[in-house]
C-alpha cells in the first residue's frame, strides 16, 4: 500500500490543531486509562490499518495486557473487561457506527450508569477524534508502521 496524500504536509495548520486536540484528550487521566481500548475498537470498526497498528503498539507501551488487546474485537463475550469498560466499548461502537435511529435511550442510560457526565463527554470527544483520524487514515491509505520511529512506537517490539 502506498499513501495517497500526506495530509500533514498538505494542510499543516489543520493537522497541527487536530493533533493538539487529540493530545489534550489523551492527557486526561480518565481517557489515558481507557483510551487505548476506545481508539483500538473504533479503528477496527472503521478498517483503519494504520490506526489499529498504532493503537496496539501504544497500548502495549502503556502496559496494557496483550490478551485484552486481542479480546477488544470480542469484548461482549470476553471476561477480561469490567462492566464499566464494556459500557465504554458499547458507547464507542454506537458513536462510531451511528445507527439510523440514533443512539438508543437504553444504551445512553446504561453508559450513564457507569460514567459521570464529564467522563461521558470526554469519552465522546475521544471517539469523535479517533473517528476523524480513521477517516484520514483510510481515505489517504496511511501505511501501517510508517510513523513508528516518529512516535516512538518502534519501542513496542511489534514489527
C-alpha atoms as one frame of an Amber mdcrd trajectory, in Angstrom:
protein
   0.000   0.000   0.000   1.226   3.481  -0.844  -0.036   6.559   0.944  -2.171
   8.632  -1.417  -1.565  12.002   0.218   0.379  13.310   3.191  -2.325  15.353
   4.880   0.153  16.767   7.426   2.112  18.368   4.596  -0.938  19.326   2.549
  -2.719  21.038   5.458  -0.164  21.599   8.244  -2.182  24.055  10.345  -5.298
  21.870  10.444  -3.188  18.761  11.140  -1.367  20.565  13.968  -4.610  21.771
  15.580  -6.237  18.358  15.267  -3.137  16.764  16.806  -3.310  19.259  19.684
  -6.971  18.309  20.242  -6.029  14.626  20.400  -3.102  15.290  22.736  -5.362
  17.277  25.051  -7.745  14.324  25.253  -5.002  11.757  25.869  -3.611  13.914
  28.716  -6.913  13.423  30.584  -6.288  10.764  33.295  -9.635   9.022  32.678
  -9.026   8.841  28.925  -5.396   7.812  29.396  -6.717   4.850  31.384  -9.243
   3.576  28.808  -8.284   5.449  25.652  -6.282   2.651  24.067  -9.274   0.318
  24.157 -11.521   3.001  22.655  -9.162   4.043  19.873  -8.382   0.429  19.008
 -12.053  -0.590  18.832 -13.106   2.393  16.718 -10.152   1.814  14.395 -11.105
  -1.847  14.000 -14.678  -0.891  13.117 -13.509   1.709  10.615 -10.945  -0.592
   8.990  -8.039   1.783   9.580  -4.952  -0.424   9.419  -2.603   2.441  10.304
  -4.575   3.279  13.453  -5.090  -0.345  14.560  -1.333  -0.848  14.245  -0.575
   2.379  16.107  -3.026   1.857  18.969  -1.954  -1.718  19.627   1.645  -0.512
  19.925   0.693   2.461  22.106  -1.352   0.216  24.376   1.487  -2.265  24.768
   3.903   0.560  25.633   1.371   1.837  28.209   1.317  -1.585  29.860  -1.964
  -2.979  28.524  -2.086  -6.768  28.575  -1.764  -8.295  25.115  -4.625 -10.727
  25.629  -7.000  -7.846  26.369  -5.925  -6.221  23.104  -6.791  -9.418  21.246
 -10.141  -9.535  23.051 -11.182  -5.975  22.124 -12.775  -7.344  18.944 -14.881
  -9.758  21.027 -15.362  -7.621  24.141 -19.008  -8.627  24.629 -18.070 -12.276
  25.148 -14.780 -11.656  26.928 -14.429 -11.977  30.698 -11.401  -9.642  30.602
 -13.367  -6.381  30.719 -15.258  -4.799  33.590 -18.867  -3.642  33.289 -17.546
  -0.066  33.064 -15.150  -0.950  30.245 -17.910  -2.797  28.414 -20.152   0.262
  28.670 -17.309   2.377  27.278 -16.789  -0.013  24.357 -20.522  -0.159  23.665
 -20.680   3.660  23.565 -17.628   3.663  21.285 -19.375   1.337  18.851 -22.618
   3.329  18.922 -20.937   6.669  18.185 -18.661   5.114  15.563 -21.455   3.321
  13.698 -24.241   5.874  14.385 -27.348   3.751  13.890 -30.048   5.272  11.628
 -32.407   5.599  14.605 -29.693   7.328  16.650 -28.256   6.174  19.953 -30.961
   4.321  21.889 -32.027   5.799  25.215 -31.468   2.443  26.948 -27.825   2.437
  25.829 -27.342   6.020  26.994 -28.798   5.134  30.393 -26.561   2.042  30.714
 -23.472   4.046  29.906 -24.569   6.961  32.071 -24.929   4.499  34.956 -21.204
   3.728  34.638 -19.781   7.177  33.841 -20.090  10.694  35.190 -21.331  13.421
  32.843 -17.768  14.709  32.405 -16.416  11.217  31.703 -19.136  10.610  29.131
 -18.491  13.948  27.435 -14.714  13.394  27.430 -15.153   9.858  26.095 -17.413
  11.152  23.331 -14.813  13.734  22.297 -12.204  10.964  22.147 -14.496   8.903
  19.916 -15.036  11.923  17.662 -11.262  12.416  17.449 -10.380   8.811  16.598
 -13.139   8.565  14.017 -11.673  11.630  12.289  -8.170  10.149  12.337  -9.576
   6.876  10.978 -11.209   8.670   8.084  -7.937  10.384   7.217  -6.027   7.107
   7.505  -8.482   5.137   5.372  -9.070   7.902   2.827  -5.396   8.603   2.237
  -4.209   4.991   2.832  -1.751   5.743   5.623   0.747   2.887   5.734   0.758
   0.875   8.983   4.010   1.288  10.899   5.223   4.163   8.739   5.323   6.594
  11.677   6.646   4.184  14.316  10.024   5.901  14.730   8.411   9.362  14.770
   6.001   8.379  17.578   8.388   6.076  19.452   6.259   3.037  18.645   9.263
   1.040  17.457   9.991   0.521  21.178   6.890  -1.704  21.434   8.815  -4.560
  19.852   5.954  -5.367  17.498   7.161  -5.333  13.940
